[in-house]
């Protein structure tokens, strides 16, 4: 028969599916009792009503039985952490990840490259571009986070088909939903439905953006993309002056002069706020005739090149006007994933490769060997929790 410590060692190999840290390391294992061929594990989940309780009820017994052939029955009693234990867990997770500072991604040792995607005006396909860049970077093997910073005009959840709400472990720790291999946060995940407007005064936008940057469990992604709102208002000012000074911006424009002029204003504003304009993406650059295969230019041509020359930065990509890409975005599917051989997907993939060269991944942050977590020693099982749903 295995010993308590041997069972604990097996449990230590199981990660919480949201925090991606070991359940023993996080102090979730509260008791282990072995009687004959039966093992009972008392597990304290991070929050009451956790939707992932089925994961623990399935994985823990399977892992223990797989490791120990003489164990035939595993009982998992689910409870919830106390407020004090949850605070200790939050402190440990944050200490093991981003440093305690105003904006972790702005720190000199941050392994995350922050790229704001801006346009200055709506209707140029900025959000569609951001979603496909994020999915394309994941396809290249990178870890990615995406923040929908367009609070009033949020659209990222719809474009990714995301209906899952973030998990609030604590007021200072939020587990973001995931789609197509990357994590994302949007105010759209906090409203009842996508038709509900987000109504708030300008100063509050900074508070929400600050929470997205500092309280979400991003896990130091290699790239963090911010889908900016149109214009040069509060959000752009907060990013450049308060939260992410020195971060980079990629301008999205369509070819016509009206679009490039507004995008230029957004770029000049970003520079005045201390941000770095790093490149230009021209969306709706051309269309391809279904019959003859010839390129046409419904919105003119040359705007993206002109804008890139104005800022002396590379033209990173020219994305064609591709109706199927729009249709898939409306149904929550990025073109680079669902239409990999389409002209738009190929253009996005080429753009992603240029972004990789422009922003090569940074070294990972050094990992601490010890974490300030409350570790509950194993104790004999007497009368376990009554199976509160987590």
FENUR-V786749 format. One record per backbone hydrogen bond with DSSP energy under -1.0 kcal/mol. CO is the residue of the C=O (numbers start at 0). NH is the residue of the N-H. If there is no record, write none. Layout:
CO:NH / CO:NH
//
This chain:
2:6 / 3:7 / 4:8 / 5:9 / 6:10 / 7:11 / 9:12 / 10:13 / 13:22 / 15:19 / 20:15 / 21:25 / 22:27 / 23:26 / 27:43 / 30:41 / 32:39 / 34:37 / 36:71 / 36:72 / 37:34 / 38:74 / 39:32 / 40:76 / 41:29 / 41:30 / 42:78 / 44:80 / 46:49 / 49:52 / 51:54 / 51:55 / 52:56 / 53:57 / 54:58 / 55:59 / 57:61 / 58:62 / 59:63 / 60:64 / 61:65 / 62:66 / 63:67 / 67:70 / 72:38 / 74:40 / 76:42 / 78:44 / 81:85 / 82:86 / 83:87 / 84:88 / 85:89 / 86:90 / 87:91 / 88:92 / 89:93 / 90:94 / 91:95 / 98:100 / 102:105 / 103:106 / 106:109 / 112:223 / 113:247 / 114:225 / 115:249 / 116:227 / 117:251 / 124:128 / 125:129 / 126:130 / 127:131 / 128:132 / 129:133 / 130:134 / 131:135 / 132:136 / 133:137 / 134:138 / 135:139 / 136:141 / 137:140 / 142:222 / 143:182 / 144:224 / 145:184 / 146:148 / 146:226 / 148:150 / 154:158 / 155:159 / 156:161 / 166:168 / 166:174 / 169:172 / 172:168 / 172:169 / 173:216 / 174:166 / 176:183 / 178:181 / 181:178 / 182:145 / 184:147 / 185:188 / 186:189 / 192:195 / 200:203 / 201:204 / 203:207 / 204:208 / 205:209 / 206:210 / 207:211 / 208:212 / 209:213 / 210:214 / 214:173 / 215:217 / 221:112 / 222:144 / 223:114 / 224:146 / 225:116 / 225:227 / 226:148 / 232:236 / 233:237 / 234:238 / 235:239 / 236:240 / 237:241 / 237:242 / 238:243 / 243:246 / 246:275 / 247:115 / 248:277 / 249:117 / 250:280 / 252:282 / 255:259 / 256:260 / 257:261 / 258:262 / 259:263 / 260:264 / 261:265 / 262:266 / 263:267 / 264:268 / 265:269 / 266:270 / 267:271 / 268:272 / 269:274 / 270:273 / 275:248 / 278:250 / 279:315 / 280:252 / 281:318 / 285:320 / 286:295 / 288:292 / 293:288 / 295:286 / 296:299 / 301:305 / 302:306 / 303:307 / 304:308 / 305:309 / 306:310 / 307:312 / 313:279 / 313:315 / 316:281 / 318:284 / 321:324 / 321:325 / 322:326 / 323:327 / 324:328 / 325:329 / 327:332 / 328:331 / 333:336 / 333:337 / 334:338 / 338:341 / 341:345 / 342:346 / 343:347 / 344:348 / 345:349 / 346:350 / 347:351 / 348:352 / 349:353 / 350:354 / 351:355 / 352:356 / 353:357 / 354:358 / 370:372 / 388:48 / 389:49
//
